[in-house]
Amino acid sequence: MKRDNLTWVDEFVLLGLSSDRQTQAGLFALFGAIYLLTLLGNGLIILLIQLDPRLHLPMYFFLYNLSVVDICYTSSGVPQMLVHLLMEKKTISFARCGTQLFFSLALAGTEFLLLATMAYDRYVAVCDPLHYVAAMSPRCCKGLAAVAWLVGVANSAVETAVTLRLPTCGHRVLNHVVCETLALVRLACVDITLNQIVIMASGVVVLLVPCCLVSLSYVHIMATILRIRSTGGRRKAFGTCASHLTVVSMSYGIALVTYMQPHSTASAGQDKLVVVFYAVVTPMLNPLIYSLRNKEMKAALSRVLMRSSE
């Protein structure tokens, strides 16, 4: 496509992680197994929360949303990665590339915002337990989740629009495993100042601000826990936050370093590894962290299994 002597391509060629056939076969087996574990783990969490009335609480409502996001997020990129690992020509049309970019950005942004709402839930539970039921009413929880989804989608729409408007002047080889903002911007043959501003603003909205809110919540939570006199009480209070704190630390850390620095000299290889970590590894780890460290989830699984065996 040509407009005003600038060229937009109809498809991109993705270089992937490796050109070695044996390495690709090994990655296919590894990513395929992780993808199945992700679907099973997050699907199990969704099923347990739906079936067990004892899990119909704010914390698990947000966890339900997080599991839905993880399934959708990993499904936006991993199936294509798996197919491309078996193909010689790794191409993706411009329309599919734009669609993939939009959904991956929307779901990633929603996840970061959901983690912030979960931190607020833990803050109220630990620091103001007497008002927990009123503060985290079903209406409030639905409103917070809706805001997370809407902001994630709106942010993605803006970032996708300004990214896809960039002409590449015929360059169509994308040094990545999926269609990703920074990789697409690198192909641009025009000024990218607007894109750098949008990337930075997007990072502030869906990363920096939520991260600050999470940090502030946990400062208050830790201060409250330290004021608890009994060791058992402190252990119980911290136990309610441990799983979420683990996921937050894992999710925000690398993303802040990567996406808050559009002028970074980080290599394309590093960018690919970061995307693989978030698209493949993190969605698998989230259900493992929450289920292994959560007594209520284990108890719910036991109750569901007992009912099914009767």
C-alpha positions as CSV (number, residue, x, y, z in Angstrom):
1,M,0.0,0.0,0.0
2,K,1.3,3.5,-0.8
3,R,0.1,6.8,0.4
4,D,1.9,10.1,-0.2
5,N,5.0,8.2,-1.3
6,L,5.1,6.3,1.9
7,T,4.7,2.5,1.9
8,W,2.7,0.2,4.2
9,V,3.2,-3.5,3.9
10,D,0.5,-6.1,3.6
11,E,2.2,-8.7,5.8
12,F,5.1,-9.1,8.1
13,V,7.7,-11.8,8.4
14,L,8.5,-12.8,12.0
15,L,12.0,-14.0,12.7
16,G,11.1,-15.9,15.9
17,L,13.5,-17.1,18.5
18,S,15.7,-19.4,16.4
19,S,16.2,-20.6,12.9
20,D,17.5,-24.0,14.0
21,R,15.0,-26.7,13.3
22,Q,15.9,-28.8,16.4
23,T,15.7,-25.8,18.6
24,Q,12.3,-24.9,17.1
25,A,11.1,-28.5,17.8
26,G,12.2,-28.3,21.4
27,L,10.6,-24.9,21.9
28,F,7.4,-26.2,20.3
29,A,7.2,-29.0,22.8
30,L,8.1,-26.7,25.7
31,F,5.7,-23.9,24.8
32,G,2.9,-26.4,24.0
33,A,3.2,-28.1,27.4
34,I,3.3,-24.7,29.2
35,Y,0.3,-23.5,27.2
36,L,-1.8,-26.6,28.1
37,L,-0.8,-26.1,31.8
38,T,-1.8,-22.4,31.6
39,L,-5.3,-23.3,30.2
40,L,-5.8,-26.1,32.8
41,G,-4.5,-24.1,35.7
42,N,-6.5,-20.9,35.0
43,G,-9.5,-22.9,33.9
44,L,-9.5,-24.8,37.2
45,I,-9.4,-21.6,39.2
46,I,-12.3,-20.2,37.2
47,L,-14.3,-23.4,37.6
48,L,-13.6,-23.6,41.4
49,I,-14.7,-20.0,42.0
50,Q,-17.9,-20.6,40.0
51,L,-18.8,-23.8,41.7
52,D,-17.8,-23.1,45.4
53,P,-20.0,-20.5,47.1
54,R,-17.4,-20.0,49.8
55,L,-15.1,-18.5,47.2
56,H,-17.7,-15.8,46.2
57,L,-15.6,-13.1,47.9
58,P,-14.0,-10.0,46.5
59,M,-10.5,-11.5,46.5
60,Y,-11.6,-14.4,44.4
61,F,-13.8,-12.2,42.1
62,F,-10.6,-10.4,41.1
63,L,-8.7,-13.6,40.8
64,Y,-11.5,-14.9,38.5
65,N,-11.0,-11.9,36.3
66,L,-7.2,-12.3,36.4
67,S,-7.5,-16.0,35.3
68,V,-9.8,-14.9,32.4
69,V,-7.2,-12.3,31.4
70,D,-4.3,-14.9,31.6
71,I,-6.2,-17.4,29.3
72,C,-7.0,-14.7,26.8
73,Y,-3.6,-13.1,26.9
74,T,-1.6,-16.3,26.4
75,S,-4.0,-17.3,23.6
76,S,-3.5,-14.1,21.8
77,G,0.1,-15.0,20.9
78,V,1.2,-18.5,21.9
79,P,-0.9,-20.5,19.3
80,Q,0.7,-18.4,16.6
81,M,4.1,-19.0,18.1
82,L,3.5,-22.7,18.0
83,V,2.3,-22.7,14.4
84,H,5.3,-20.6,13.3
85,L,7.7,-23.0,15.1
86,L,6.5,-25.7,12.6
87,M,6.6,-23.4,9.5
88,E,9.4,-22.3,7.2
89,K,7.8,-19.0,6.3
90,K,6.6,-17.2,9.4
91,T,4.3,-14.5,8.0
92,I,1.4,-12.6,9.5
93,S,-1.0,-10.3,7.6
94,F,-1.1,-6.6,8.5
95,A,-4.7,-7.1,9.7
96,R,-3.9,-10.1,11.9
97,C,-0.9,-8.2,13.3
98,G,-3.0,-5.2,14.2
99,T,-5.6,-7.5,15.9
100,Q,-3.0,-9.3,17.8
101,L,-1.3,-6.1,19.0
102,F,-4.6,-4.6,20.1
103,F,-5.6,-7.7,22.2
104,S,-2.2,-8.3,23.7
105,L,-1.9,-4.6,24.8
106,A,-5.5,-4.5,26.1
107,L,-5.1,-7.7,28.1
108,A,-1.7,-6.8,29.5
109,G,-2.9,-3.4,30.6
110,T,-6.0,-4.9,32.2
111,E,-3.9,-7.4,34.1
112,F,-1.7,-4.7,35.6
113,L,-4.7,-2.7,36.6
114,L,-6.4,-5.8,38.1
115,L,-3.3,-6.5,40.2
116,A,-3.7,-2.9,41.6
117,T,-7.3,-3.5,42.5
118,M,-6.4,-6.7,44.2
119,A,-3.8,-4.8,46.3
120,Y,-6.5,-2.4,47.3
121,D,-8.7,-5.3,48.3
122,R,-5.8,-6.7,50.5
123,Y,-5.2,-3.2,52.0
124,V,-8.9,-2.9,53.1
125,A,-8.9,-6.5,54.4
126,V,-5.7,-6.0,56.6
127,C,-5.9,-2.3,57.5
128,D,-9.6,-1.7,57.8
129,P,-11.3,-5.2,58.4
130,L,-14.3,-3.8,60.2
131,H,-15.4,-1.9,57.0
132,Y,-14.3,-4.6,54.6
133,V,-17.8,-5.8,53.7
134,A,-19.1,-2.3,53.0
135,A,-15.9,-1.0,51.2
136,M,-15.6,-4.1,49.0
137,S,-19.3,-4.6,48.2
138,P,-20.2,-6.5,45.0
139,R,-21.1,-3.2,43.3
140,C,-17.7,-1.7,44.2
141,C,-15.9,-4.9,43.0
142,K,-17.7,-4.9,39.7
143,G,-17.0,-1.2,39.2
144,L,-13.3,-1.6,39.9
145,A,-13.0,-4.6,37.5
146,A,-14.9,-2.7,34.8
147,V,-12.6,0.3,35.1
148,A,-9.6,-2.1,34.8
149,W,-11.0,-3.6,31.6
150,L,-12.1,-0.3,30.1
151,V,-8.9,1.5,30.8
152,G,-6.9,-1.5,29.4
153,V,-9.0,-1.5,26.2
154,A,-8.9,2.3,25.7
155,N,-5.1,2.4,26.3
156,S,-4.6,-0.4,23.8
157,A,-6.8,1.3,21.2
158,V,-4.7,4.5,21.3
159,E,-1.4,2.7,21.3
160,T,-2.4,0.4,18.5
161,A,-3.7,3.2,16.3
162,V,-0.6,5.3,16.5
163,T,1.6,2.2,16.0
164,L,-0.2,1.0,12.9
165,R,-0.2,4.4,11.3
166,L,3.6,4.2,10.9
167,P,4.8,3.4,7.3
168,T,7.7,1.0,7.0
169,C,8.8,1.9,3.5
170,G,8.7,-1.7,2.4
171,H,10.5,-3.1,5.4
172,R,8.5,-6.1,6.6
173,V,10.9,-8.3,8.5
174,L,9.9,-8.1,12.2
175,N,12.6,-9.2,14.6
176,H,10.2,-10.7,17.1
177,V,7.9,-13.7,17.9
178,V,4.7,-11.7,17.8
179,C,3.5,-8.3,16.7
180,E,4.8,-6.0,19.5
181,T,4.8,-2.2,19.8
182,L,8.6,-1.7,20.1
183,A,9.4,-4.1,17.3
184,L,6.9,-2.3,14.9
185,V,8.2,1.1,15.9
186,R,11.7,0.0,15.0
187,L,10.6,-0.6,11.4
188,A,9.2,2.9,10.9
189,C,10.8,5.2,8.3
190,V,9.3,8.4,9.6
191,D,9.6,10.5,12.8
192,I,8.4,8.4,15.8
193,T,8.3,11.2,18.5
194,L,4.5,10.8,18.8
195,N,4.9,7.0,19.3
196,Q,7.5,7.5,22.0
197,I,5.2,9.9,23.8
198,V,2.3,7.5,23.6
199,I,4.4,4.6,24.8
200,M,5.6,6.6,27.8
201,A,2.1,7.8,28.6
202,S,0.8,4.3,28.3
203,G,3.5,3.1,30.6
204,V,2.5,5.7,33.2
205,V,-1.2,4.8,33.0
206,V,-1.1,1.0,33.1
207,L,2.3,0.5,34.8
208,L,3.7,3.3,36.8
209,V,0.5,4.6,38.5
210,P,-0.8,1.1,39.4
211,C,2.7,0.1,40.6
212,C,2.7,3.2,42.9
213,L,-0.7,2.4,44.2
214,V,0.3,-1.2,44.9
215,S,3.5,0.0,46.7
216,L,1.5,2.5,48.8
217,S,-1.0,-0.2,49.7
218,Y,1.7,-2.6,50.8
219,V,3.5,0.1,52.8
220,H,0.3,0.5,54.9
221,I,-0.2,-3.3,55.0
222,M,3.3,-3.9,56.3
223,A,2.9,-1.2,58.9
224,T,-0.3,-2.7,60.1
225,I,1.1,-6.2,60.2
226,L,4.1,-5.0,62.3
227,R,1.7,-3.5,64.8
228,I,0.0,-6.9,65.4
229,R,1.4,-8.2,68.7
230,S,1.0,-12.0,68.2
231,T,3.3,-13.9,65.9
232,G,0.4,-16.0,64.7
233,G,-1.7,-12.9,63.9
234,R,1.2,-11.4,61.9
235,R,1.7,-14.7,60.0
236,K,-2.0,-15.0,59.2
237,A,-2.2,-11.4,58.0
238,F,0.9,-11.7,55.8
239,G,-0.3,-15.0,54.4
240,T,-3.4,-13.3,53.0
241,C,-1.1,-11.1,50.9
242,A,1.9,-13.4,50.1
243,S,0.5,-14.8,46.8
244,H,-0.6,-11.5,45.5
245,L,2.7,-9.8,46.4
246,T,4.6,-12.6,44.6
247,V,2.6,-12.1,41.4
248,V,2.9,-8.3,41.6
249,S,6.7,-8.4,42.0
250,M,7.0,-10.8,39.1
251,S,4.6,-8.9,36.8
252,Y,5.6,-5.3,37.4
253,G,9.4,-5.5,37.7
254,I,10.5,-6.4,34.1
255,A,7.7,-4.5,32.5
256,L,8.7,-1.2,34.2
257,V,12.3,-1.6,33.1
258,T,11.3,-2.5,29.5
259,Y,8.4,-0.3,28.6
260,M,9.1,2.8,30.6
261,Q,12.3,3.4,28.6
262,P,11.4,3.9,24.9
263,H,15.0,5.2,24.2
264,S,16.5,2.1,25.8
265,T,19.4,0.4,24.1
266,A,18.0,-3.0,25.0
267,S,18.4,-5.5,22.1
268,A,15.6,-7.0,20.1
269,G,16.6,-10.3,21.6
270,Q,15.9,-9.0,25.1
271,D,12.5,-7.7,24.0
272,K,11.6,-11.1,22.6
273,L,12.5,-12.8,25.9
274,V,10.5,-10.4,27.9
275,V,7.4,-11.0,25.7
276,V,7.9,-14.7,25.9
277,F,8.1,-14.4,29.7
278,Y,4.8,-12.5,29.9
279,A,2.9,-14.4,27.2
280,V,4.1,-17.9,28.1
281,V,5.5,-18.2,31.6
282,T,3.6,-15.7,33.7
283,P,0.1,-16.9,32.9
284,M,1.2,-20.4,33.9
285,L,2.8,-19.3,37.1
286,N,-0.1,-17.2,38.4
287,P,-2.5,-20.2,39.1
288,L,0.3,-22.2,40.6
289,I,1.3,-19.4,43.0
290,Y,-2.3,-18.8,44.0
291,S,-3.3,-22.4,44.3
292,L,-0.2,-23.7,46.1
293,R,-0.2,-20.9,48.7
294,N,-3.9,-20.6,49.2
295,K,-5.7,-22.9,51.7
296,E,-9.1,-21.8,50.6
297,M,-8.4,-22.9,47.0
298,K,-7.1,-26.3,48.1
299,A,-10.2,-26.8,50.3
300,A,-12.5,-25.7,47.5
301,L,-10.8,-28.3,45.2
302,S,-11.3,-31.0,47.8
303,R,-15.0,-30.1,48.2
304,V,-15.6,-30.1,44.4
305,L,-13.8,-33.5,44.0
306,M,-15.8,-35.0,46.9
307,R,-19.1,-33.8,45.4
308,S,-18.2,-35.1,42.0
309,S,-17.3,-38.6,43.4
310,E,-20.6,-38.9,45.3
